[in-house]
Structures are given as C-alpha cells and as structure tokens.
Amino acid sequence: MSVQQQENSDSREMVRAEKIVKRFGDITVLNGVDLSVKRGQVVVVIGPSGSGKTTLLRCINHLEKIDDGRIYIDGELMGYRESNGRLVEDREANIARIRSQVGFVFQRFNLFPHMTALENVIEAPIHVLRQPKSEVTERAHALLAKVGLAEKANAYPHKLSGGQQQRVAIARALAMNPKIMLFDEATSALDPELVGEVLKVMKQLAEEGMTMVVVTHEMGFAREVCSHVIFMDKSVIVEEGTPEKIFDHAENERTRNFLGMIL
C-alpha cells in the first residue's frame, strides 16, 4: 500500500455488505458474504471462475438484486428502503442516484460504437447528471489526457485498440466523479501487450487515493497496488488480509492451492 493510499484511507466505509445472498434459480452464487471497503482502499478480489466475484461487484451497484442481506454505499442503503420494519425495492430514481456514484469498468468495454471517444465520455454527465455540455466537454478532454488518449478524442471505438477502448471506458466512468470504482477483470479481454497500459491507469488512480474494488487475475498488480486481498471460492469469502498475508502466508489450504496454480 502506497504512502498516498495510507494518507487518503480512513475509517469511513464507502461500501459495506452484510450477509449478502444471491441466487440464480437453485444455484447460490453468494452465500452470506460480508465486505467492508474504506475510503481510499484498493481491495482486490481473487478466486477461481464461478466463485462469485463478478456477481459480488454487480450486486454492489444493484445491477443484480440481492436475495438477502444489505449493501450500503457511503452509508446509504443500496437498492432498497425500510418500510414497516422490512426492506422493499427503492424508487428507481434513488437507485440511479446512488448508482451514479459508483463507477463500473467491465471486462468488455461497452462503448457506444456510433460515438467518438469524447462523446462516450460526455454522454452520462450531460444526460444523467444534467451538467452543462461546455463544462463536461472540458473535463472529458482532461480525462482522456489523463488516460493517455488526448489525441484520440474524435476517434470511434472501431479505430481504437482494446487497451485504448478500455481506457476510454475508465475515463467515461471517471467523468461521473464517482466515490468508488469497480473493475471487473478489466484486462482479461485484452491482448497481453495491451494489459500494461490499462494497469498503469488503474495504478495511477490508486496512488491518487481513489477507492477501488478490483476483480482481477493480475497478481502482480494485486501484490503491488492493493491494500486488501479477498480470496473467494464456492460462493463465500474463504480468506482475506494484506497482500503479504495472502500471497506469502495464506492460512487456508484452498487459498494456497489456488495461488500455487497461478503463480
């Protein structure tokens, strides 16, 4: 964990998940998962395919509705509200308001193909946040420069490499000025030579104090950048701790076996 991260992290929880249960039909994908992410933390979630990592991220911003438990974003209950002592689905407008505070970068870039890089970045702040186009456009140019794509503002996605498209996706998420960023295997769809350019941007965000939850198979990134590692398997959190603890002194046999196969 960098000095900058230590200075920017505090005891304020940006995400708190309590006893999260998520089922798809008869299959339980998350089974009583607890998660705490403090401001300024970079939490990396690792584990085998099918362990529930992506579903956990999607539940955090209510892209998937949980079957039990509670999720809070900066102290606000996400997706639900209290009514007569029980939880009921929240109003869509309130869900959208809280969700706008959570940036999400997907495995697939999901850019609008008919829009330039710049247009992709300015779309949500203008139409969701109702911000003035002139201000949003100026900030979008700065964000594209931040991710190393100042000269690609007018390029359409099909003219960009996978790494460039993913960096546009990061700029697009940052344009909403989120309180936390979620990354779902943001480099797994990229050719190996393009992975580094995306990880560089993610590392820079971490050094600047951005709160992040990152699902990844990039163990070098996890060891170097994150402040907390979570290992998931079979729908539960098996073990968690500092990078040193998980990578060098894992206590659970399932954790050690997983790391032994990929390191």
C-alpha positions as CSV (number, residue, x, y, z in Angstrom):
1,M,0.0,0.0,0.0
2,S,1.5,3.3,-1.0
3,V,2.0,6.3,1.3
4,Q,-0.6,8.2,-0.7
5,Q,-3.1,5.5,-0.1
6,Q,-2.4,5.4,3.6
7,E,-2.9,9.2,3.8
8,N,-6.2,9.0,1.8
9,S,-7.7,6.0,3.5
10,D,-9.7,6.5,6.7
11,S,-12.3,4.7,8.8
12,R,-15.3,5.9,6.7
13,E,-16.8,2.9,4.8
14,M,-17.5,3.5,1.2
15,V,-19.0,0.0,0.8
16,R,-20.5,-2.2,3.5
17,A,-22.1,-5.5,2.5
18,E,-23.7,-7.6,5.2
19,K,-24.6,-11.3,4.8
20,I,-25.2,-11.0,1.1
21,V,-27.1,-13.9,-0.6
22,K,-27.6,-14.1,-4.3
23,R,-29.2,-17.0,-6.1
24,F,-29.8,-17.8,-9.8
25,G,-32.6,-20.3,-9.7
26,D,-31.4,-23.2,-7.5
27,I,-27.8,-22.1,-7.6
28,T,-26.5,-19.9,-4.7
29,V,-23.8,-17.7,-6.1
30,L,-23.2,-15.6,-3.0
31,N,-23.7,-17.2,0.4
32,G,-23.6,-14.9,3.3
33,V,-20.8,-12.6,2.0
34,D,-19.6,-9.7,4.2
35,L,-17.5,-6.9,2.7
36,S,-16.1,-3.6,4.1
37,V,-14.3,-1.1,1.8
38,K,-13.0,2.0,3.5
39,R,-12.3,5.3,1.7
40,G,-9.0,5.2,-0.2
41,Q,-8.7,1.5,0.0
42,V,-7.9,-0.7,-3.0
43,V,-9.5,-4.1,-2.5
44,V,-8.6,-6.9,-4.9
45,V,-10.9,-9.9,-5.2
46,I,-9.3,-13.1,-6.5
47,G,-10.5,-16.6,-6.9
48,P,-11.4,-19.3,-9.5
49,S,-14.0,-18.8,-12.1
50,G,-17.5,-19.2,-10.8
51,S,-16.6,-18.3,-7.2
52,G,-19.0,-15.3,-7.2
53,K,-16.5,-12.4,-7.8
54,T,-18.3,-10.7,-10.7
55,T,-21.7,-11.2,-9.1
56,L,-20.5,-9.5,-5.9
57,L,-19.5,-6.4,-7.9
58,R,-22.8,-6.4,-9.8
59,C,-24.7,-6.6,-6.5
60,I,-22.7,-3.6,-5.1
61,N,-24.3,-1.2,-7.6
62,H,-27.6,-3.2,-7.9
63,L,-27.1,-4.5,-11.4
64,E,-28.1,-7.7,-9.7
65,K,-30.7,-7.7,-7.0
66,I,-29.7,-9.5,-3.8
67,D,-31.9,-12.1,-2.2
68,D,-30.9,-11.4,1.3
69,G,-28.6,-9.1,3.3
70,R,-27.9,-5.4,2.9
71,I,-25.4,-3.2,0.9
72,Y,-24.6,0.3,1.8
73,I,-22.8,2.9,-0.4
74,D,-21.2,5.6,1.7
75,G,-23.8,4.9,4.4
76,E,-26.8,4.8,2.1
77,L,-28.8,1.6,1.7
78,M,-28.5,0.5,-1.9
79,G,-31.5,-0.7,-3.9
80,Y,-33.9,-0.9,-1.0
81,R,-35.6,1.1,1.7
82,E,-37.1,0.4,5.1
83,S,-40.8,0.1,5.2
84,N,-42.7,-1.1,8.3
85,G,-39.6,-3.0,9.5
86,R,-38.8,-4.7,6.2
87,L,-36.9,-4.0,3.1
88,V,-38.7,-3.1,-0.1
89,E,-37.4,-2.1,-3.5
90,D,-36.3,1.5,-3.6
91,R,-37.5,4.0,-6.2
92,E,-35.7,3.8,-9.5
93,A,-34.7,7.4,-9.3
94,N,-33.0,6.9,-5.9
95,I,-31.2,3.7,-7.1
96,A,-30.0,5.6,-10.1
97,R,-28.7,8.5,-7.9
98,I,-26.7,6.2,-5.7
99,R,-25.5,4.1,-8.7
100,S,-24.2,7.2,-10.4
101,Q,-21.7,7.5,-7.5
102,V,-20.2,4.1,-8.4
103,G,-18.0,3.8,-11.5
104,F,-18.0,0.4,-13.1
105,V,-15.5,-0.8,-15.7
106,F,-16.5,-4.0,-17.3
107,Q,-14.5,-6.8,-18.9
108,R,-16.0,-5.8,-22.3
109,F,-15.6,-2.2,-22.9
110,N,-19.3,-1.5,-23.7
111,L,-18.6,1.8,-25.6
112,F,-21.3,3.2,-27.9
113,P,-19.9,2.3,-31.3
114,H,-21.6,5.2,-33.1
115,M,-20.0,7.8,-30.7
116,T,-16.4,9.1,-30.6
117,A,-14.3,8.6,-27.5
118,L,-15.1,12.1,-26.4
119,E,-18.9,11.6,-27.0
120,N,-18.8,8.4,-25.0
121,V,-17.2,10.2,-22.1
122,I,-19.6,13.2,-22.0
123,E,-22.8,11.2,-22.5
124,A,-23.7,10.3,-18.9
125,P,-22.7,13.6,-17.2
126,I,-24.8,15.5,-19.6
127,H,-27.9,13.3,-19.7
128,V,-27.8,11.7,-16.2
129,L,-26.2,14.5,-14.1
130,R,-27.6,17.3,-16.3
131,Q,-24.3,19.1,-16.3
132,P,-23.5,21.9,-18.8
133,K,-22.0,20.5,-22.0
134,S,-19.2,23.0,-22.1
135,E,-18.0,22.1,-18.6
136,V,-18.4,18.4,-19.2
137,T,-16.5,18.5,-22.5
138,E,-13.6,20.4,-20.9
139,R,-13.4,17.8,-18.2
140,A,-13.7,14.9,-20.7
141,H,-10.7,16.2,-22.6
142,A,-8.7,16.3,-19.4
143,L,-9.8,12.8,-18.5
144,L,-8.8,11.5,-21.9
145,A,-5.4,13.1,-21.5
146,K,-5.2,11.5,-18.0
147,V,-5.6,8.1,-19.5
148,G,-3.1,8.9,-22.3
149,L,-5.7,9.4,-25.1
150,A,-5.8,13.1,-25.7
151,E,-5.2,12.7,-29.4
152,K,-8.0,10.1,-29.7
153,A,-10.9,12.3,-28.7
154,N,-12.5,12.2,-32.1
155,A,-11.8,8.5,-32.8
156,Y,-14.6,6.0,-33.0
157,P,-14.2,2.7,-30.9
158,H,-13.6,0.6,-34.0
159,K,-10.5,2.7,-34.7
160,L,-9.1,2.0,-31.2
161,S,-7.2,-0.9,-29.8
162,G,-8.7,-2.9,-27.0
163,G,-6.4,-1.2,-24.5
164,Q,-7.4,2.2,-25.8
165,Q,-11.1,1.3,-25.7
166,Q,-10.8,0.2,-22.1
167,R,-9.0,3.4,-21.1
168,V,-11.9,5.3,-22.7
169,A,-14.2,3.2,-20.6
170,I,-12.2,4.2,-17.5
171,A,-12.4,7.9,-18.5
172,R,-16.1,7.5,-19.0
173,A,-16.6,6.1,-15.5
174,L,-14.4,8.9,-14.0
175,A,-16.5,11.6,-15.8
176,M,-19.3,10.9,-13.3
177,N,-16.9,11.8,-10.5
178,P,-17.6,8.5,-8.6
179,K,-16.9,7.9,-4.9
180,I,-15.7,4.4,-5.7
181,M,-14.6,2.5,-8.8
182,L,-15.4,-1.2,-9.6
183,F,-13.2,-3.1,-12.1
184,D,-14.5,-6.4,-13.3
185,E,-11.5,-8.2,-14.9
186,A,-10.8,-5.1,-16.9
187,T,-7.7,-6.5,-18.6
188,S,-8.9,-10.1,-19.2
189,A,-10.2,-9.4,-22.7
190,L,-7.0,-7.7,-23.8
191,D,-4.0,-9.0,-25.7
192,P,-1.1,-9.4,-23.3
193,E,0.9,-6.5,-24.8
194,L,-2.1,-4.1,-24.0
195,V,-2.7,-5.1,-20.4
196,G,0.1,-2.9,-19.0
197,E,-1.4,0.3,-20.4
198,V,-4.7,-0.3,-18.6
199,L,-3.0,-1.4,-15.3
200,K,-0.9,1.8,-15.4
201,V,-4.0,3.9,-15.4
202,M,-5.5,1.8,-12.5
203,K,-2.3,2.1,-10.5
204,Q,-2.3,5.9,-11.0
205,L,-5.9,6.1,-9.7
206,A,-4.9,4.1,-6.7
207,E,-2.0,6.4,-6.0
208,E,-4.3,9.3,-6.2
209,G,-6.5,7.8,-3.4
210,M,-9.4,6.5,-5.5
211,T,-11.4,3.9,-3.6
212,M,-11.4,0.7,-5.7
213,V,-12.7,-2.8,-5.8
214,V,-10.9,-4.8,-8.4
215,V,-11.7,-8.4,-9.6
216,T,-8.5,-9.5,-11.4
217,H,-6.2,-12.3,-12.3
218,E,-3.2,-9.9,-12.4
219,M,-1.5,-11.0,-9.3
220,G,1.5,-8.6,-9.8
221,F,-1.0,-5.7,-9.7
222,A,-2.7,-7.1,-6.7
223,R,0.5,-7.5,-4.7
224,E,1.9,-4.1,-5.6
225,V,-1.1,-1.8,-5.6
226,C,-3.8,-3.1,-3.3
227,S,-4.2,-2.7,0.4
228,H,-6.5,-5.7,1.0
229,V,-6.9,-9.0,-0.8
230,I,-10.1,-11.2,-0.7
231,F,-10.0,-14.8,-1.9
232,M,-13.4,-16.2,-2.9
233,D,-14.3,-19.8,-3.7
234,K,-17.6,-21.6,-4.0
235,S,-19.8,-18.5,-3.2
236,V,-18.0,-17.4,0.0
237,I,-15.0,-15.4,1.2
238,V,-12.5,-18.0,2.2
239,E,-9.7,-15.8,3.4
240,E,-8.7,-12.1,3.4
241,G,-5.9,-9.9,4.5
242,T,-3.0,-7.8,3.4
243,P,-1.2,-8.8,0.2
244,E,1.7,-10.1,2.2
245,K,-0.5,-12.3,4.3
246,I,-2.5,-13.7,1.4
247,F,0.4,-14.2,-1.1
248,D,3.1,-15.2,1.3
249,H,1.4,-16.6,4.4
250,A,-2.0,-17.8,3.4
251,E,-3.6,-19.9,6.1
252,N,-6.3,-21.7,4.2
253,E,-5.4,-24.7,2.1
254,R,-7.9,-23.6,-0.7
255,T,-6.1,-20.2,-0.9
256,R,-2.7,-21.8,-1.1
257,N,-3.8,-24.3,-3.7
258,F,-5.3,-21.6,-5.9
259,L,-2.2,-19.4,-5.7
260,G,0.0,-22.3,-6.3
261,M,-1.7,-23.0,-9.6
262,I,-1.5,-19.4,-10.9
263,L,1.8,-18.0,-9.5
